[in-house]
Each structure stands twice: as C-alpha cells, then as structure tokens.
Amino acid sequence: MTGAAFLKGRLEAVLLAALLVIALAAGGVLILLRVRHDQAVHISATASVLESGEALLDVLCASGLEMATNPPAATQWRAFSSQVESIFAVRKDVQSISVSRDGVTVFQRQAERLDGEAAADAGTAEAAQDERAISRGWLEIGGKPQPVFILSRTRVLPDGSRVVTEATVKREAVSREERRARRAMASLSTFSLIVLSGSFILCAAVLSFAILRDRKREARARQEEHLAFSGVLANGILHDFRNPMSAVRLDAQMLEREMRRQEGFRPARVEELAERVARTMGRMDTVFREFLFLAKPADERPESVDLVTAVRECLDTLGPRLEQAGVTAVFTPPEETVLADAYSAAFRRALMNVLVNATQFAPKGSAITVTLARAAGEVLLDVHNDGAVIRPKMREKIFEMFVTGRPEGTGLGLFLARTAIERCGGTLRALDVPQGATFRFELKEGEWEERSVVSGRSTLNVRDGEKA
C-alpha cells in the first residue's frame, strides 16, 4: 500500500470514528436532557402539589370554624365534616385533615383507617411560630408507613388562642403529577434515539458506500492510467526509435549512392557508413533496454556518466540528420573529464530528443551549440539553436505531453526528455534568451572516486580525475 493510500484509509477510518463519536455524544446529550427534564418536572410537580395543598387550606380556613369551637356550633362542624368528606372524595392525594386549638385537637378526619399513630419523622418542622408551614412526615396507613407532606396554617384569635389547621398530602401525588410529563418526555426521547440511531446507520451506510464507490473509481482510474501510460510508452518507443531509424535510413541511402558511383565506391566511406549503421543499431538496443527502467526498483543508484563522451556519441548519431537539414553542430568540450550522476541511457535519450528538437527548429545554414560547464556541485549542459524565441508562457507548456509547435510533431520529445532527466535526479528547462532557444540540463556532479564510469561501449575506471 502506498503512502497516499494508507493516509486515505486512515482518513476514512477517522471519518467513521468521528461519525460514531458524534452519534454517541448526541445520544449522551439526549439522556442528559431527559435526566434534567425529569428533575425539572419533579420540582414542578412538587410545587404544584404544595400549591394545591395551600389552596385547600385557604378553603378550610375560609369557613371561620376557628371562631366556633364550642358545642353550640355542632351544626357548623357537621357541615365542615361534610366538606372534608367531599374533599377526600375529590382529592385522592389528601390523607387527613385536622383542626386544633391551643394544642387540643377539636377535629380530625382520615381518608383511610389508621393502624397506628401518625408520626412525623425527625425532619418534620413545627408550625407553632409560623403562619404557614410545610414539612415532610410519615403515616402508617394499612400497616405500612407512607410518606406525606404536612401543611399547616396557624391563626391567632382575638382572645389570644391559636388555631392550627393541618392537611396531610401523600407524596405519591407528586409522582402522579409528573407521570404524564415524564411519559411524554420518554416518548420524545425514545423517538429521538430511534431517529438518531437511524440517522447514524444511514450516514454510516452512505459513507461506506461512498468509500467503496471511491475505491472502485480509483481502481478504474488506475487501470485507465495504466492503459494510457502503456499508450504513452508505446508512443515514446516509436518516438525514440524514429531518430535512430531515420539515421539508419539516411546512412543506408548514402551507402546505396556510394555503391552506385560510376567511378567505383570508396572503401573507407563504405566502412564509415557501415560502422555508423552498426553503432546506431546498438543504440537502438540500448533504447529498448532503457524503457525497462520504469520497472526497476526505486532504490537503484545512478551511474557516473562521462558527459563529454555522451554528447559526442549523440551528435555522431545525429550526423546524417544534421547533414540533411543543413545544420552544423558546435561542441567544444572542456579539457577535464566531466562526470554526472545519471542513468546513462536515460540521459542519452533526453539529450537526443533535445538535439532533434533543436535540429527541427534551427534555420538552414545555422549552428546548434552545445556547451558544458560546472557550477556549485552541478553540471550544466546547454543546447542552443537559432530558431524562433520561445514565448514566456510556453517555456513550461512545451514540456507537457502532446504539446508541439509542428503540425507533424507528436508532442512527446521534450516531455520524455524531461521525464528521463527527472528520473536521473536533475532538471530540464527552457532559458530566457534574447535570440533562439536554449535548453539547460542540470545534473548533480559525479563524485571523484574509484568507480565505474559509463562511456560509450567501454567502462573506464576514474580516480582523481584521471582516466586509468
């Protein structure tokens, strides 16, 4: 798996994990909201029950029975008892109602039979000093202790007597009060969780589908790229073979003319042409092997290439083409050996393509100038022709695939040249010059140590800049 594919896989995993985290966080928020809602509902229900108890005390105290606590008021007490029974019938949460005067109970009714004394727990508050008081207590109802709220109202009579009216309300009334709200919230929470789960499953399915579709598209794109690359490679082979095949054809034509001379052929000329054909065929075999460099491992190291020899061999191969185009080649090599770290065949392919491009655009009778120099650990090789000046916006575009300035051109020469030089770890670019066109090769300078140096068909051992 490549680094890009690994990073993309990690990104997809992160997206799925982020989606899961978001879903869990949303679920946690819903649960937290439900807990908070239940707390708020409980407080609201408790307040509602207590408010209704206070309203009940208001009704009881409004009867004025605290002023009639003597036997002649028996009729009023019977009416009050009937009112209490009505309250018990309507308010199922009210457990007992009592009235006392100066600590003496003068009236008491229970909604259910008591099996024991009503006992307030330790937290019950006293109502003697308050006009109104609310406390919590326990009553034994049916043999079981039941939690209740004790609401009391104290009134001071003109004679100084204190009348206390108490009502006990079951605390389970709070649960009944909040049950409806909780039921609605539970339904809403359940619905929200179902929607959230469904949304997560749907999003996960869509994301997974998108990932699978993207991978299928990538697989198709890689296949299409391989097919396109195969076509480019085939065109590159044809393009690179066109140059030596043209040279072989021209040499063969010259050899044919030489053999048909009326005064007889010249053996030296025939031998020269035959040797040149043999060298060109050898270089064609080298081009074949060069196209295999794409399948070589990435850790293959370049060789030290003798650039002077490489330039001479390329110019020698292009001799017939230069002669036919009426163009001369000028190359003044430096006295010392110039080495560069490069793949020998790849560098020669690139230089041949640039030289052929210069031959095609150079005017008849002009010269192609090749210069070679060192600069700050690099080797600079310039190929200049006196053809048309390359416009600024075209200096990079001409290196793109299928971009050509000639109707019969393929647009692969400079593209393959730059690709080969970049394979060698160097650069190829068009310089900004006032006249003509100049292409510059920049390669890392070879190290001066005992190592193999490729020079034509022979291998030289170089040490301290000397040929052994």
C-alpha positions as CSV (number, residue, x, y, z in Angstrom):
1,M,0.0,0.0,0.0
2,T,1.4,3.4,-1.0
3,G,1.7,6.3,1.5
4,A,-1.2,8.1,-0.1
5,A,-3.5,5.1,0.0
6,F,-2.5,4.5,3.6
7,L,-3.3,8.1,4.6
8,K,-6.6,7.9,2.7
9,G,-7.5,4.7,4.5
10,R,-6.7,6.4,7.8
11,L,-8.8,9.4,6.9
12,E,-11.8,7.1,6.1
13,A,-11.4,5.3,9.4
14,V,-11.2,8.7,11.2
15,L,-14.4,9.9,9.5
16,L,-16.2,6.7,10.5
17,A,-14.9,7.1,14.1
18,A,-15.9,10.7,14.2
19,L,-19.4,9.8,13.0
20,L,-19.7,7.2,15.8
21,V,-18.4,9.7,18.4
22,I,-20.9,12.3,17.2
23,A,-23.7,9.8,17.4
24,L,-22.7,8.7,20.9
25,A,-22.3,12.3,22.0
26,A,-25.7,13.2,20.7
27,G,-27.2,10.2,22.5
28,G,-25.5,11.2,25.7
29,V,-26.9,14.7,25.3
30,L,-30.4,13.3,24.9
31,I,-30.0,11.2,28.0
32,L,-28.7,14.2,30.0
33,L,-31.5,16.3,28.7
34,R,-34.0,13.7,29.8
35,V,-32.5,13.5,33.3
36,R,-32.5,17.3,33.6
37,H,-36.1,17.3,32.4
38,D,-37.2,14.7,34.9
39,Q,-35.6,16.7,37.7
40,A,-37.4,19.9,36.5
41,V,-40.7,18.0,36.2
42,H,-40.3,16.6,39.7
43,I,-39.7,20.1,41.1
44,S,-42.6,21.5,39.2
45,A,-44.9,18.6,40.3
46,T,-43.9,19.1,43.9
47,A,-44.6,22.8,43.7
48,S,-47.9,22.1,42.1
49,V,-49.0,19.6,44.8
50,L,-47.9,22.0,47.5
51,E,-49.7,24.9,45.9
52,S,-52.9,22.8,45.7
53,G,-52.5,22.0,49.4
54,E,-52.1,25.6,50.2
55,A,-55.3,26.3,48.2
56,L,-57.0,23.6,50.2
57,L,-56.0,25.2,53.5
58,D,-57.3,28.5,52.1
59,V,-60.7,26.9,51.6
60,L,-60.8,25.3,55.0
61,C,-59.7,28.4,56.8
62,A,-62.3,30.5,55.0
63,S,-65.1,28.6,56.8
64,G,-64.4,30.5,60.1
65,L,-64.7,27.5,62.3
66,E,-61.8,28.5,64.4
67,M,-64.2,31.0,65.9
68,A,-66.8,28.3,66.7
69,T,-65.1,25.7,68.8
70,N,-67.9,25.3,71.4
71,P,-70.7,22.7,71.5
72,P,-73.4,25.2,70.2
73,A,-71.5,25.1,66.9
74,A,-72.1,21.4,66.3
75,T,-74.2,22.1,63.2
76,Q,-71.3,24.0,61.7
77,W,-68.9,21.2,62.5
78,R,-71.2,18.7,60.8
79,A,-71.2,20.9,57.7
80,F,-67.4,21.2,57.9
81,S,-67.1,17.4,58.2
82,S,-69.3,17.0,55.1
83,Q,-67.0,19.5,53.3
84,V,-63.9,17.5,54.4
85,E,-65.5,14.2,53.1
86,S,-66.2,16.0,49.8
87,I,-62.5,17.0,49.6
88,F,-61.5,13.3,50.3
89,A,-63.7,12.2,47.5
90,V,-62.3,14.7,45.0
91,R,-58.7,14.9,46.2
92,K,-57.4,11.3,46.4
93,D,-54.0,12.6,47.5
94,V,-55.3,14.2,50.7
95,Q,-54.8,11.8,53.6
96,S,-56.0,13.6,56.7
97,I,-57.4,17.0,57.8
98,S,-57.3,18.2,61.5
99,V,-58.0,21.3,63.5
100,S,-56.6,22.0,66.9
101,R,-56.9,24.9,69.3
102,D,-54.2,25.7,71.8
103,G,-52.8,22.2,71.4
104,V,-56.2,20.4,71.8
105,T,-57.5,18.6,68.7
106,V,-61.1,19.6,68.1
107,F,-61.5,18.0,64.6
108,Q,-59.7,15.2,62.8
109,R,-60.6,13.1,59.7
110,Q,-58.6,10.4,57.9
111,A,-59.1,9.3,54.3
112,E,-58.1,5.8,55.3
113,R,-58.1,3.7,58.6
114,L,-55.0,4.3,60.8
115,D,-53.4,1.2,62.4
116,G,-51.1,3.4,64.4
117,E,-50.4,6.9,65.4
118,A,-49.3,9.4,62.7
119,A,-45.7,10.1,63.4
120,A,-43.6,12.8,61.8
121,D,-40.1,11.9,61.1
122,A,-37.1,13.7,62.6
123,G,-37.2,16.2,59.8
124,T,-40.7,17.4,60.5
125,A,-41.0,21.1,61.1
126,E,-43.0,22.7,63.9
127,A,-45.8,25.2,62.8
128,A,-46.3,27.0,66.1
129,Q,-44.4,30.1,65.3
130,D,-45.4,30.4,61.6
131,E,-48.5,31.5,59.9
132,R,-47.9,28.8,57.2
133,A,-45.6,25.7,57.4
134,I,-44.8,22.8,55.2
135,S,-42.9,19.7,56.3
136,R,-42.4,16.1,55.5
137,G,-43.6,13.2,57.6
138,W,-44.8,9.6,57.7
139,L,-48.2,8.0,58.4
140,E,-48.8,4.3,58.9
141,I,-51.6,3.5,56.5
142,G,-52.8,-0.1,56.3
143,G,-49.8,-1.1,58.4
144,K,-47.3,0.4,56.0
145,P,-45.5,3.7,56.5
146,Q,-46.4,6.2,53.8
147,P,-44.5,9.5,53.2
148,V,-46.7,12.6,53.3
149,F,-46.4,16.4,53.2
150,I,-47.8,18.1,56.3
151,L,-49.2,21.6,55.5
152,S,-50.3,23.7,58.4
153,R,-51.9,27.1,58.8
154,T,-51.8,28.9,62.2
155,R,-54.2,31.7,63.0
156,V,-54.3,33.8,66.2
157,L,-57.8,34.6,67.6
158,P,-58.6,37.9,69.3
159,D,-58.6,36.2,72.7
160,G,-55.0,35.0,72.0
161,S,-56.0,31.5,71.2
162,R,-54.0,29.7,68.4
163,V,-55.9,27.6,66.0
164,V,-53.9,25.3,63.8
165,T,-55.4,23.7,60.6
166,E,-53.3,20.8,59.2
167,A,-53.7,18.8,56.0
168,T,-51.5,15.8,55.1
169,V,-51.0,15.1,51.4
170,K,-49.5,11.9,50.1
171,R,-46.1,12.4,48.5
172,E,-47.0,9.9,45.8
173,A,-49.3,12.7,44.4
174,V,-46.0,14.2,43.1
175,S,-45.3,11.0,41.1
176,R,-48.8,11.0,39.7
177,E,-48.5,14.7,38.8
178,E,-45.2,14.2,37.0
179,R,-46.1,10.9,35.4
180,R,-47.7,12.5,32.4
181,A,-44.9,14.9,31.7
182,R,-42.4,12.0,32.1
183,R,-44.3,9.8,29.8
184,A,-44.4,12.5,27.1
185,M,-40.6,13.1,27.6
186,A,-39.9,9.4,27.5
187,S,-41.8,9.0,24.2
188,L,-39.9,12.0,22.8
189,S,-36.6,10.7,24.0
190,T,-37.3,7.2,22.5
191,F,-38.3,8.7,19.2
192,S,-35.2,10.9,19.2
193,L,-32.9,7.9,20.0
194,I,-34.6,5.9,17.2
195,V,-34.2,8.8,14.8
196,L,-30.6,9.3,15.9
197,S,-29.8,5.6,15.5
198,G,-31.4,5.5,12.1
199,S,-29.5,8.6,11.0
200,F,-26.2,7.2,12.2
201,I,-26.9,3.9,10.4
202,L,-27.9,5.8,7.3
203,C,-24.9,8.1,7.4
204,A,-22.6,5.2,8.1
205,A,-24.1,3.3,5.1
206,V,-23.8,6.3,2.8
207,L,-20.2,7.0,3.9
208,S,-19.3,3.3,3.5
209,F,-21.0,3.3,0.1
210,A,-19.1,6.5,-0.9
211,I,-15.8,5.0,0.3
212,L,-16.4,1.7,-1.7
213,R,-17.5,3.7,-4.8
214,D,-14.4,5.9,-4.5
215,R,-12.2,2.9,-4.2
216,K,-13.8,1.3,-7.3
217,R,-13.3,4.6,-9.1
218,E,-9.7,4.7,-8.1
219,A,-9.2,1.2,-9.3
220,R,-10.8,2.1,-12.6
221,A,-8.7,5.3,-12.8
222,R,-5.5,3.3,-12.1
223,Q,-6.5,0.8,-14.8
224,E,-7.1,3.7,-17.2
225,E,-3.9,5.3,-16.2
226,H,-2.0,2.1,-16.9
227,L,-3.7,1.8,-20.3
228,A,-2.9,5.5,-21.0
229,F,0.7,5.0,-19.8
230,S,1.0,2.0,-22.0
231,G,-0.1,4.1,-24.9
232,V,2.4,6.9,-24.0
233,L,5.1,4.3,-23.5
234,A,4.4,2.8,-26.9
235,N,4.4,6.3,-28.5
236,G,7.6,7.0,-26.6
237,I,9.3,3.9,-28.0
238,L,8.2,4.9,-31.5
239,H,9.3,8.4,-31.0
240,D,12.7,7.4,-29.7
241,F,13.2,4.8,-32.4
242,R,12.3,7.3,-35.1
243,N,15.5,9.2,-34.6
244,P,18.0,6.3,-34.9
245,M,15.8,4.7,-37.7
246,S,16.0,7.9,-39.6
247,A,19.8,7.9,-39.2
248,V,19.9,4.3,-40.4
249,R,17.7,5.1,-43.4
250,L,19.9,8.1,-44.3
251,D,23.1,6.1,-43.9
252,A,21.6,3.3,-46.0
253,Q,20.7,5.8,-48.7
254,M,24.3,7.2,-48.6
255,L,25.7,3.7,-48.7
256,E,23.5,2.9,-51.7
257,R,24.6,6.0,-53.6
258,E,28.2,5.2,-52.7
259,M,27.9,1.7,-54.1
260,R,26.4,3.1,-57.4
261,R,29.2,5.6,-58.1
262,Q,30.3,5.2,-61.7
263,E,34.0,5.6,-60.8
264,G,33.5,2.9,-58.1
265,F,32.8,3.0,-54.4
266,R,35.3,4.2,-51.8
267,P,36.1,1.5,-49.3
268,A,36.8,4.0,-46.5
269,R,33.5,5.7,-47.0
270,V,31.6,2.4,-47.1
271,E,33.4,1.3,-44.0
272,E,32.5,4.5,-42.2
273,L,28.8,4.3,-43.2
274,A,28.6,0.6,-42.2
275,E,30.2,1.3,-38.8
276,R,27.8,4.1,-38.2
277,V,24.8,1.9,-39.0
278,A,26.2,-0.7,-36.6
279,R,26.6,1.9,-33.8
280,T,23.1,3.2,-34.4
281,M,21.6,-0.3,-34.2
282,G,23.5,-0.8,-31.0
283,R,22.0,2.4,-29.6
284,M,18.5,1.2,-30.6
285,D,19.1,-1.9,-28.5
286,T,20.1,0.4,-25.7
287,V,16.9,2.4,-26.1
288,F,15.0,-0.9,-25.8
289,R,16.7,-1.6,-22.5
290,E,16.2,2.0,-21.3
291,F,12.4,1.6,-21.4
292,L,12.8,-1.1,-18.8
293,F,14.0,1.4,-16.2
294,L,10.3,2.0,-15.2
295,A,10.2,-1.5,-13.8
296,K,13.4,-1.2,-11.9
297,P,13.4,-0.8,-8.1
298,A,13.2,2.7,-6.7
299,D,16.5,2.3,-4.8
300,E,18.6,1.8,-7.9
301,R,21.5,4.2,-7.9
302,P,22.6,6.3,-10.9
303,E,26.0,5.8,-12.5
304,S,28.8,8.2,-13.2
305,V,28.3,9.2,-16.8
306,D,31.1,10.9,-18.9
307,L,29.1,13.7,-20.4
308,V,31.7,14.7,-23.0
309,T,31.6,11.2,-24.5
310,A,27.8,11.1,-24.3
311,V,27.4,14.4,-26.1
312,R,29.9,13.3,-28.8
313,E,28.0,10.0,-29.4
314,C,24.7,11.7,-29.6
315,L,26.0,14.2,-32.1
316,D,27.6,11.4,-34.1
317,T,24.3,9.5,-34.2
318,L,22.5,12.7,-35.5
319,G,25.2,13.4,-38.1
320,P,23.1,12.3,-41.1
321,R,20.1,14.2,-39.9
322,L,22.2,17.4,-39.3
323,E,23.7,17.0,-42.7
324,Q,20.3,16.6,-44.4
325,A,18.9,19.6,-42.5
326,G,21.9,21.8,-43.5
327,V,22.7,22.4,-39.8
328,T,26.1,22.1,-38.1
329,A,26.8,21.2,-34.5
330,V,29.4,23.1,-32.5
331,F,30.7,21.4,-29.3
332,T,33.9,22.5,-27.6
333,P,34.4,20.1,-24.7
334,P,36.3,21.1,-21.6
335,E,39.8,19.7,-21.1
336,E,39.0,17.8,-18.0
337,T,36.5,14.9,-17.6
338,V,33.0,16.0,-16.7
339,L,31.0,13.4,-14.7
340,A,27.4,13.5,-13.7
341,D,25.2,11.1,-11.6
342,A,22.6,9.9,-14.0
343,Y,21.3,6.8,-15.8
344,S,23.4,6.6,-18.9
345,A,20.7,5.5,-21.4
346,A,18.1,7.9,-19.9
347,F,20.4,10.9,-20.2
348,R,21.2,10.0,-23.8
349,R,17.5,9.6,-24.7
350,A,16.9,13.1,-23.2
351,L,19.8,14.7,-25.0
352,M,18.9,13.0,-28.3
353,N,15.3,14.3,-28.1
354,V,16.5,17.9,-27.3
355,L,19.1,17.8,-30.1
356,V,16.5,16.5,-32.5
357,N,14.1,19.3,-31.4
358,A,16.9,21.9,-32.0
359,T,17.6,20.4,-35.5
360,Q,13.9,20.7,-36.4
361,F,13.6,24.4,-35.4
362,A,17.1,25.6,-36.4
363,P,17.2,27.5,-39.7
364,K,19.2,26.0,-42.6
365,G,22.8,27.1,-42.5
366,S,22.8,27.8,-38.8
367,A,24.5,26.0,-36.0
368,I,23.5,24.1,-32.9
369,T,25.8,25.0,-30.0
370,V,26.4,22.6,-27.1
371,T,28.2,23.9,-24.0
372,L,29.2,22.0,-20.9
373,A,30.3,23.6,-17.6
374,R,30.4,23.0,-13.8
375,A,28.7,25.2,-11.2
376,A,28.4,24.7,-7.4
377,G,28.4,20.9,-7.4
378,E,26.3,20.7,-10.5
379,V,26.9,20.1,-14.2
380,L,25.2,22.5,-16.6
381,L,24.7,21.4,-20.2
382,D,23.1,23.9,-22.6
383,V,21.8,23.2,-26.1
384,H,21.2,26.4,-28.1
385,N,19.7,26.8,-31.6
386,D,19.0,30.0,-33.6
387,G,15.3,29.2,-34.3
388,A,12.3,31.1,-33.0
389,V,12.3,32.5,-29.5
390,I,10.2,30.6,-27.0
391,R,7.5,32.8,-25.6
392,P,7.4,33.0,-21.7
393,K,4.1,31.4,-21.3
394,M,5.3,28.4,-23.4
395,R,8.5,27.7,-21.6
396,E,6.8,25.2,-19.3
397,K,3.9,24.2,-21.5
398,I,6.2,22.8,-24.2
399,F,7.3,20.1,-21.7
400,E,3.7,18.8,-21.4
401,M,2.6,15.7,-23.1
402,F,1.3,16.1,-26.7
403,V,2.2,19.8,-26.9
404,T,4.1,20.6,-30.1
405,G,4.9,23.5,-32.3
406,R,4.9,21.5,-35.6
407,P,1.9,20.0,-37.4
408,E,3.7,16.7,-37.9
409,G,5.1,16.6,-34.3
410,T,4.0,14.1,-31.7
411,G,4.4,16.4,-28.6
412,L,6.4,13.7,-26.8
413,G,10.0,14.6,-27.4
414,L,10.5,17.2,-24.7
415,F,8.1,15.5,-22.4
416,L,10.1,12.3,-22.5
417,A,13.3,14.2,-22.2
418,R,12.3,16.0,-19.0
419,T,10.9,12.7,-17.6
420,A,14.2,11.0,-18.2
421,I,16.2,13.8,-16.7
422,E,14.0,14.0,-13.6
423,R,14.5,10.2,-13.3
424,C,18.2,11.0,-13.1
425,G,17.5,13.5,-10.3
426,G,18.1,16.5,-12.5
427,T,16.1,19.2,-14.2
428,L,15.5,20.3,-17.8
429,R,14.1,23.8,-18.6
430,A,14.0,26.4,-21.3
431,L,16.1,29.5,-20.6
432,D,15.0,33.1,-21.2
433,V,17.4,34.2,-24.0
434,P,17.0,37.1,-26.4
435,Q,17.5,35.1,-29.6
436,G,16.8,31.5,-30.5
437,A,16.1,28.8,-27.8
438,T,18.3,27.3,-25.1
439,F,17.6,24.2,-23.1
440,R,19.6,23.6,-20.0
441,F,20.3,20.3,-18.3
442,E,21.1,20.5,-14.6
443,L,22.6,17.3,-13.1
444,K,24.4,16.5,-9.9
445,E,28.1,16.4,-10.4
446,G,29.6,12.9,-10.2
447,E,32.0,12.1,-7.3
448,W,35.7,11.8,-8.0
449,E,36.5,8.4,-6.6
450,E,37.3,5.0,-8.0
451,R,34.1,3.8,-9.5
452,S,32.7,2.6,-12.8
453,V,32.1,5.3,-15.3
454,V,30.0,4.6,-18.4
455,S,31.5,5.9,-21.6
456,G,30.0,4.5,-24.8
457,R,30.5,0.8,-25.1
458,S,33.5,0.7,-22.7
459,T,33.9,1.1,-19.0
460,L,36.6,3.4,-17.6
461,N,37.9,3.5,-14.1
462,V,38.3,7.1,-12.9
463,R,40.4,8.1,-10.0
464,D,41.2,11.7,-9.0
465,G,40.0,13.0,-12.4
466,E,42.4,10.8,-14.4
467,K,41.5,8.0,-16.8
468,A,43.2,4.8,-15.9
